[in-house]
Amino acid sequence: TDFASQCIKQGGDGDKAIYSARTHSKRNMSARVITPKVADKLEPKLPEEKSGSVGVILVDAEQGPFHGRVAVLTLVEGGPAEKDGRIHPGDLIESVNGRNVKDWGVESIRLLVHGRVGTVALLGFERPSTQTKFCVALRRASTQSVEKHEHDLERQLHEAQAALHKETMAHTQAERRADAEEHELERLKQRLSAARIEKDKLVASHSHEMGDVLEELLCLEDELRDARAEATQEASLRKEAEKLVQHTKQELLETRLALEDEIEAAVSEAARERALRFDAVREAQHAAQQLQQNRWNPACLHGVQI
């Protein structure tokens, strides 16, 4: 029997069947199935919501012996899969709600796994490291608030990265100007050295031309002094650019930490609201059962005299 068919009872609905299968191997497979009718009685009815997910990031295995298969890349923080704890990165997905998806692509599997928030998705996996197979039943959860914070964080990070790139380009241009000034300074030094050599030759051979040489030497020294002043100014600008880059990095880090705190608070609030909703549904079910029991209780019936 195919492993995918062992993950769901015949006639069952993958969104309603609840499994507690822990491991599956060639010699041992343990699974306890609750039929859809029993699941309807045990599971609280949740209001209609948008599509939910189980918090698993999938990727195509492009290399190795599992080429063409779909594997788990990572788990969404705070999602149903991470809370369950049985799914690990590197696990290969084999079935979804009893349907064999070994030859499916990532997008097709994603569409099959997604469903109404609060319903159950039954996923079959193979773990190559231990050569075991197992099934996991995960209740689909809404991650809209977390995704919104993640998108906002990504947007802010992209904006910060763009600003940092702009500052880096300005810093690079300043460095290029400084390098050009240094090159010009070196060229002036070489010219000064050549002028001094020429001066010595002229002094030895042409004393009457000494005045012109000294004047040119003074001009070169003035240019050298101006070039040094410009180089000092460029060095100062470079230091200011480095300080600005460091300050921008610090602001990015603080922004990221603050956004992570907001995401964590939003996830905690969503979990608290989900727990309150579940308690309210359970109390309503208990009240309905109590009302049903008291409907035919003689002590609660009132006759009419005729």
N, C-alpha and C positions, 0 to 999 in steps of 0.2 A: 504494500500500500504506500502511495506517495505520502511524504511527510506533511505536505500541505493539507491533504484530506484528513489527516489525523488531528489537525488543529481545530476542527469544527464538526459537530455532530450533524448527521444527515437531516435535512429539513430545517436546520437552525439558521438564525440570522446572526451574522458576524457582529452587528452593532449591539446585539442584546445578549449573546452567549458570553458567560463569564468563566474564564479559565484560571486555574491556579497551577498550571504546569510549571515546574521548576527546571528540570533538565530532561533531555532526550538523548539517548545514545543507541547503539545497535543492540545492547543487552537490556537496557532499562528505560522505561518511559512512564512517568506518572502524571495523570491529568484528572481533574475533577470537573465535570461539566454541569452547569445549571441550564435547563432548557429555557427557551424563550418565554413560555408561559409563566414559569416560576420567576424568571428575571423581571417580567412585567410587574409581578406582585411585590418583589423585593426592592426594585430600583425606584426611587422617587421620580415623578414626572417633572422635568424642568421646562421652563418656558422656551419658546422658539428663539434662537439667537443666530447670529451669523456663523459662518463656517469656523470650526475649531480645529486645532491640531494637537498632536501628541508630543511635540517638542523634540523631534529627532531631525537632524540635518543629514541628508543623504548625499552621496557622491558616487560617480562611476569609478570602478576600480580599473584603471587604465594599464596597469603593469602587473607582472607576476602571474601565478597560476590561476588567479580569479579574474582575469581580464574579461570584461563584458558583464560582470556582476555588479550589483549596486550594494555599497557598503555604508556603514554609519561613519560619518566624518566627526561629528561631535553632538552634544546634547544641549538643548536650550536651557540656560540657567533658570531654575525654578519651574520648569515644565513638568508634565506628567512623567515623562521617561526618566528624567533625573531624579524625581522623587521616588519612583519605583526602584531604581538602583540596580536592575538586572541587565540592562542594555549597556554595552561598552563600545567605545570607538573601535572600528575594525570588524564588528560583527556584520555578517552578510545577511540581507533580508531575503527570505524564501517565499513567504506567503502573507497575504492580507485578507483577513476574514475567510480563511480557508481556500483562497484562490492562489494558485501557483504563479508567482511573479518573477521567477528566476531570470527569464529572458526579457523582462520589461525594462524600460528606461526610467530615469529618475522622475521625469515629469508625470509619466503615466502612473507610477506608484504614488506620487504625491496626491494626484487627483483622487485615487482610490482610497487613500488613508484619510484625507480630509472629510469631515462630515459635521453634522449638527453638534453644537456644544452640549456636552452632558452625555452623549452616546458613547458606546464602548467600541474600540477598534482592537481586533485580535491580530497580532503580528507574530509571524514565525521567523526565527533567526537561526543562523548557523555560526558557531564560533570556531574559526580555523585554528586558533591557538590550542584549544582543548579537544577539537573534533567532536563537539557536542551540538545538539539542536534543542531549542526550547521555544515555548510560546509565552507571550506576554500580553495580557489584556490591559489596555490603557484607556482611561476615560478622556475623551477629547475636551480640551479646555480653550477658553478664549484668551489670546495673548495680545489683544489690540492695544491696551494701554502700555504694555511693555514694549511692543513693537514701535509705538509712537515715540516713546522716550528714546528707544534705540535709534530711530530715524532722526530724531532731533539731535541726538548726540553725534551721529555720523555727519549730519549737515554742519553742525558747529565745528566738528573736527576738520571737515573739508574746508570750511571757511578759514579756520585758524591755520591749516596747512597752506592755504593759498596766501594768507598774509605772511606766514613764515617764509614761504618761497619767494615772495616779493622782497622781504627784508634780506633774504639770503642773496638774491640777485643784486640788490643794492650793495650789499657787503662785498660780493664778488667783483662788482664794477669798481668799488673803492680799492680793492686789492689790486685789480688790474692797473688802475691809475697809479697806485703806489709803486707797482712793479715798473711801470713805464717811467716814473720819476726816478726810481733807483737806476734804471738802465740809462736814463739821460744823465744822471749824476756820475755814473761810471764812465760814460762817454766824455763828460766834461773833465773828469779826473785824468782820463787818458790824454785828452787834449792839453790839459795843464802840464802833465808830465812831458808830453812832446814839446810843448812850448818852452818849458824850462831847459830841456836838452838843447833845443834850438837856440835858446838864450845863451847858454854856455858856449855854444859854437860861435855864435855871433860876437860874444864878448871877446873870445880869443882871436877871431879873425877880422871882425869889423866893429871896432870900438865906437865908430861914429853912428852906428845904427842901434846902439844900446837904448836910446830914449824911446824909439818906436817899439822895441821889444818889451820894455818895461811897461809901457802903456797898454799893450795887448795883454800882458800878464795880469795887470790890474783889472782889466775888463773881464778876463776869464775868472779871476778870483771873485769878482762881484757876481758873475753868473753862478759860480759854485755856491756862494753864500745864499743867493736867492733860491737855488735848487734845494739846498739843505732846509731852508725855511719852509718851502712847499712840501718837502718830504715829511718834516715834523708835523705840519698841519694835516697831511693825509694820514699819518700814524694816529693822530688824535681822533680823526673821524673814524678810523677803523676801530679804535677802542670803544667809541660811542656806539658804533653799529653792533659790536659784540655784546655790549651791555644790553642793548635793545633786544637782541635775539634771546639772551638769557631771560630777560624779563617776560618776553612773549612765551617762552617755553614754560615758565613758572605759572603764568596765567592759564595756559592750556591745561597744565596738570591740575590746577585748582578747579577749573571748569569741569574737567572730566570727573574728578572725585565728587564734586557737587551733583553732577548728573547721575552718577552711579548711586549716590545716596537717594536721590529722588526715585530712581528706578526701583531700588530695593523697597522703599516705602510704598510705592504703587503696587508692587507685587504682594506685599504684606496686607495692604488694604483689600486687594482683590480676594486674597485667601480668606480674610475675615468675613467679607460679604458673602462668599460662597458658603462658609460654615453657617452663618446666620440663615441663609436661604434654605440650606439643607435641614436645619433644626425646625424652621417654620413648616416646611413640607411634612416632616415627620410628625409634628404636633397635629397638623390638619388630618393626616391619615389616622392617627390615634383617635381623634375626635369623631371621625366618620365611622370607625369601627365601633366606638362606644355608642353612637347613635343607632347603628344597625342592631346592636345587641339589645338596646332598650326599647326598640320599636314594638316587639311582641312580648314584652314583660307585662304580666297581668297587673303588677303594682303600678305600672305607668299608663294603663288603659282606663278610659273614663266612659262608662256606659250611659245610654239615654233611656230613660223610663218612658214607656208608651202605654 
